[in-house]
Structure formats: C-alpha cells, structure tokens
Amino acid sequence: MKIGLALGSGSARGWAHIGVLRALAEMGVAPDVICGTSIGAFVGAACADGDLDDLESWVRTMTWQEVVGFFDVGARGGLIKGEKLMAFFARHFVDRDFSDLPLPFACVATDLSSGREVWLRDGGVATAVRASIALPGLFVPQLRDGRLLVDGGLVNPVPVSLCRALGADIVIAVDLGSDLVSQRFREASPPPSPAPAWRQRLGQFFGRPEEAEPGADGGLGTPSLLDVVAGSINIMQVRIARSRLAGEPADVLVAPRLAQVGLLDFHRGAEAIDEGLEAVRVMQPAIRRALGGAA
C-alpha cells in the first residue's frame, strides 16, 4: 500500500504542514509520495529531500526581520521577485533534480497563458517550487520550459489528483483554507495597534484596515491592499479546493485551524506548526481507519 501526502496552498499558513508531517511520523505514518501546491510544494520538497529538521528549526526561529529581508520588491509582474527566498531555499534545503530526491515528489503550477494545470516532476526542484509559489500580484511569475508559470493554487489548491497519478493508494490531504472565508472581514476592525515592521516597510502597498476610516455604520473601514488581495485569494482557493476535493476526494482530510494567520505572517511559524500537530491528533482515528489499523 502506497501512502500519498497532498500538501495544500496557503502562503504563511503552510508552515502547518511541518506540524502535520511531525504528527504523522509520531503515528508511524511515513508517506511514499509527497505532492504539494505553493507553500505545500516548498515544505514538501524539503521533506522529500530529508531536510525537514533544518526547515523546522529555521521556521520556528524566524523573525519579522528575516521575513522582510526576503522581500526583494519589484515593479514588474509582482511586488516580490522571490529571488532571495529561493536562493536561500536552494542553498540550505533543496538544490537538486527531482530524480535525485530520496522520496518521490511533484508539485503543481499554473500556466499563465493557457490557464492549464502544470505538473512539475522533472528538472530542478528549486525552480519548480519557485513556480508553484508564484502567487499572482505578489510574486513574479517563473519562466520554466518556455512557459510563464504562477501559483498552482489557482487550479489545484490541494493536489490529491497528482498523488493518485504518482501511484498513491491512500491519500492524506492537508487543506489550509477550511476556516478562512468570511473570517477576515466578518467582524468590526480591532482597536488600533502598532503596525508590524514588515508592514511599515511595505506600507506604500499594504496599509492596515484598522488605520482606515470606519464605515458610516461604525463597522468595517476600507481594508488595505494586502487584505483585499488575501481575502480574494482565500475565497478563490477555498471554492476551488472544495470543488476539486468533491470530485477527487482524499481518503483523509486534515484541516488545521489557521484563520488567525495572515498571508505573509511567515514569522508565526511556531504557531502554525503547532496547529498542524493538533489537526493530525484530532484526525488520528480516521487516519488509522484509512490505513487499515496499521498506523
């Protein structure tokens, strides 16, 4: 029986995948195939290469200063070029071909010209991951094999189908968006608080909604650009994920509760990892049933 792990998209919320992998290991569940979309590709590639320990150590200690340091702001194609982040990733975690990975791995991107889903399974791993995480409007698209590629979450946020294609008999999927829609703007803005430093540095693009003028009814004011982008992406990916999962269901769906973690809150890794651990612990009975009691 071949176990596949489908790691979904979700930007900074994707650090929860590390917790999921840790909790599965505690149960004695070792995936035979790992597939990822966007941040799921980032974590999945590191795991497939045997670098999960180093990745977790880095994520748990990441500060906002480090996050800001990876923001090589550009003006064409996206606000963040992503070159600094991926250079770090290739240098410290994965810098090899897919065929050289100890564990089978593949990731999803989207062809910007045709809108087609692209499965990346050969060539350089780092460039494939860079394509999979290219969130439109934020990260600059990646040119690969003559195609301009963007975030795979546009077409397949939780890549169960890719796991099946790679031969997985049982698929455990991780959906990072199960509790996101309507959370961000549902309640009135919180009291003003000091803006995080990375938002101050990028303040020309990302204002804070609580700094905006309140609405006429005293409720929500005008949200920032980042909040509009994040909310829109959340809605899109949640709807697409629900549709894809309905037609291509996983055997077990793990859903960490991550609505409190923002799109670029990469410095909140410890919190996200702990949510991933807890989500698997909640689903242990279902996982054991799916695996026939072997776990």
C-alpha positions in Angstrom: 0.0 0.0 0.0 1.5 3.3 -1.1 0.7 6.4 1.0 0.5 9.8 -0.6 0.5 13.1 1.1 -1.1 16.1 -0.6 0.1 19.4 0.9 -2.2 22.4 0.1 -1.6 26.0 -0.7 -1.9 28.8 1.9 1.1 31.0 2.0 2.4 31.5 5.6 -0.3 29.1 6.9 1.7 26.4 5.1 4.2 26.1 7.9 1.4 24.0 9.5 2.5 21.2 7.0 5.6 20.8 9.1 3.4 20.0 12.2 1.4 17.6 10.1 4.5 15.7 9.0 5.8 15.6 12.5 2.5 14.3 13.9 2.2 11.6 11.2 5.8 10.5 12.0 4.8 10.1 15.6 2.0 7.8 14.5 4.5 5.8 12.4 3.0 7.0 9.1 5.7 7.6 6.5 4.5 8.9 3.1 5.7 7.1 0.0 4.8 10.0 -2.2 4.6 13.8 -1.5 2.9 16.3 -3.7 2.5 20.0 -3.0 1.0 23.2 -4.2 2.5 26.6 -3.4 3.8 26.6 0.2 2.9 22.9 0.2 5.5 22.5 -2.6 8.0 24.4 -0.5 7.6 22.2 2.6 7.1 19.0 0.6 10.3 19.4 -1.4 12.3 19.9 1.8 10.7 16.8 3.4 11.3 14.7 0.3 15.0 15.8 0.4 15.3 14.8 4.1 15.6 18.5 5.2 12.6 18.7 7.5 14.6 19.1 10.7 16.5 22.0 9.3 13.4 23.6 7.9 11.5 23.3 11.2 14.5 24.8 13.1 14.6 27.8 10.7 10.8 28.3 10.6 10.4 28.2 14.4 13.0 30.9 14.9 12.2 33.1 12.0 11.7 36.8 12.9 9.9 39.5 11.0 13.4 41.0 10.2 14.2 37.8 8.2 10.8 37.9 6.5 11.3 41.5 5.4 14.8 40.6 4.2 13.4 38.1 1.7 11.1 40.8 0.2 13.1 41.8 -2.9 10.4 44.3 -4.1 10.0 44.5 -7.8 7.8 46.5 -10.1 7.1 44.1 -13.0 4.9 41.0 -12.7 4.6 41.1 -8.9 5.6 43.0 -5.8 8.1 40.4 -4.7 10.6 38.9 -7.1 11.3 35.9 -4.9 14.9 35.5 -5.9 16.3 36.0 -2.4 13.9 33.5 -0.9 14.6 30.8 -3.5 18.3 31.3 -3.4 18.2 30.7 0.3 15.9 27.7 -0.2 18.2 26.1 -2.8 21.3 26.8 -0.7 20.0 25.4 2.5 17.4 22.9 1.6 16.9 21.6 -2.0 19.3 22.2 -4.8 19.0 19.0 -7.0 16.9 17.4 -9.7 13.6 15.6 -8.9 15.2 12.3 -9.9 17.8 12.7 -7.2 15.3 13.1 -4.3 15.2 10.2 -1.8 11.4 10.3 -1.8 9.1 10.8 -4.9 7.9 14.4 -5.1 5.9 16.6 -7.5 4.3 20.0 -7.4 1.6 22.0 -9.2 1.8 25.3 -11.0 -0.5 27.2 -13.4 0.3 28.1 -17.0 -0.4 31.9 -17.0 -1.1 31.9 -20.8 -3.4 28.9 -21.1 -4.7 28.6 -17.5 -3.8 24.9 -17.6 -2.6 22.9 -14.6 1.0 22.0 -14.9 2.5 19.1 -13.0 6.2 19.6 -12.3 8.1 16.3 -11.9 11.5 16.7 -13.5 14.4 19.1 -13.8 15.5 21.4 -11.0 13.4 21.2 -7.8 14.1 24.8 -6.6 12.9 26.3 -9.9 9.8 24.1 -9.8 9.0 25.2 -6.3 9.6 28.8 -7.2 6.9 28.5 -10.0 4.5 26.8 -7.7 4.6 29.6 -5.1 4.3 32.5 -7.5 1.2 34.0 -6.0 -0.3 36.4 -8.7 0.3 40.0 -7.8 2.7 39.3 -5.0 5.4 37.0 -6.5 6.8 37.5 -10.0 5.9 34.6 -12.4 8.5 32.0 -13.1 9.7 31.2 -16.7 10.2 27.4 -17.0 10.4 25.3 -20.1 9.1 28.2 -22.2 6.0 28.7 -20.1 5.3 31.5 -17.7 4.1 29.8 -14.5 2.3 31.1 -11.5 0.9 29.6 -8.2 -0.7 26.2 -8.5 -3.4 27.1 -6.1 -5.2 28.8 -8.9 -6.2 25.4 -10.3 -5.4 22.7 -7.8 -5.0 24.0 -4.2 -4.9 20.5 -2.6 -3.2 18.2 -5.1 -4.9 14.9 -4.4 -5.1 14.1 -8.1 -1.4 14.4 -8.5 -0.8 12.0 -5.6 -3.1 9.5 -7.3 -1.3 9.9 -10.6 2.0 9.1 -8.9 0.5 5.8 -7.7 -0.8 6.6 -4.2 -3.4 4.1 -2.9 -4.2 6.1 0.2 -4.1 9.9 0.1 -3.9 12.1 3.2 -4.6 15.7 2.2 -4.0 18.9 4.1 -6.4 21.7 3.4 -5.2 25.1 4.9 -8.3 27.1 3.9 -11.1 25.3 5.6 -11.9 28.2 8.0 -10.8 31.2 6.1 -13.8 32.5 4.1 -15.7 35.3 5.9 -13.3 35.3 8.8 -11.2 38.2 7.9 -13.9 40.9 7.3 -16.8 39.4 9.3 -16.3 41.4 12.4 -15.6 45.0 13.1 -11.9 46.2 13.0 -9.9 45.6 16.2 -8.6 48.6 18.2 -5.5 50.3 16.6 -2.2 48.6 17.3 1.4 49.3 16.2 1.9 48.0 12.6 4.3 45.1 12.3 7.7 46.4 10.9 7.4 44.5 7.7 4.1 46.3 7.0 5.7 49.6 7.8 8.5 48.9 5.3 5.9 48.0 2.7 3.4 50.5 3.8 3.1 52.1 0.4 1.4 48.9 -0.7 0.0 47.4 2.4 -2.0 49.7 4.7 -3.7 48.3 7.8 -7.5 48.1 7.8 -7.7 49.3 11.4 -5.9 52.5 10.3 -8.6 53.3 7.8 -11.7 55.5 8.4 -14.5 53.4 9.9 -17.6 52.8 7.9 -20.7 55.0 8.1 -22.3 52.5 10.4 -19.3 52.3 12.7 -18.3 48.9 11.4 -15.6 47.9 9.0 -13.5 50.6 7.3 -11.7 50.3 3.9 -9.4 47.3 4.0 -5.7 47.5 2.9 -4.5 46.3 -0.4 -3.0 43.3 1.2 -6.2 42.4 3.0 -8.2 42.7 -0.2 -5.7 40.5 -2.1 -5.6 38.0 0.8 -9.3 37.9 1.1 -9.9 37.4 -2.6 -7.3 34.7 -2.8 -8.8 32.9 0.2 -12.3 32.9 -1.4 -11.0 31.7 -4.8 -8.8 28.9 -3.4 -11.4 27.7 -0.9 -14.0 27.4 -3.6 -11.7 25.7 -6.0 -10.4 23.3 -3.3 -14.0 22.4 -2.3 -14.9 21.7 -5.9 -11.7 19.6 -6.6 -12.0 17.7 -3.4 -15.6 16.8 -4.1 -14.6 15.2 -7.4 -11.2 13.9 -6.3 -11.7 13.2 -2.5 -8.8 12.3 -0.3 -9.0 9.3 2.0 -8.3 11.6 5.0 -8.6 15.4 5.0 -6.6 17.2 7.7 -7.7 20.8 8.2 -5.6 22.9 10.6 -7.5 26.0 12.0 -5.4 28.9 10.7 -7.7 31.8 10.0 -5.7 33.9 12.5 -2.5 33.6 10.5 -2.2 36.2 7.7 -1.0 35.8 4.2 2.6 37.0 4.9 2.8 36.1 8.6 5.8 33.8 8.0 7.3 34.8 11.3 4.4 33.0 13.1 5.8 29.6 12.1 5.7 28.0 15.6 2.0 28.8 16.0 1.2 27.3 12.5 3.3 24.2 13.2 1.5 23.6 16.5 -1.8 23.9 14.7 -0.7 21.3 12.2 0.3 18.9 15.0 -3.1 19.3 16.7 -5.0 18.8 13.5 -3.4 15.4 12.9 -4.0 14.4 16.5 -7.7 15.1 16.1 -7.8 13.0 12.9 -5.9 10.1 14.3 -8.9 7.7 14.4 -9.7 8.5 10.8 -6.1 8.1 9.7 -5.9 4.7 11.4 -9.1 3.5 9.8 -7.9 4.6 6.3 -4.7 2.7 6.8 -6.5 -0.4 8.0 -5.3 -0.1 11.6 -1.6 -0.4 10.5 -0.6 3.1 11.8 
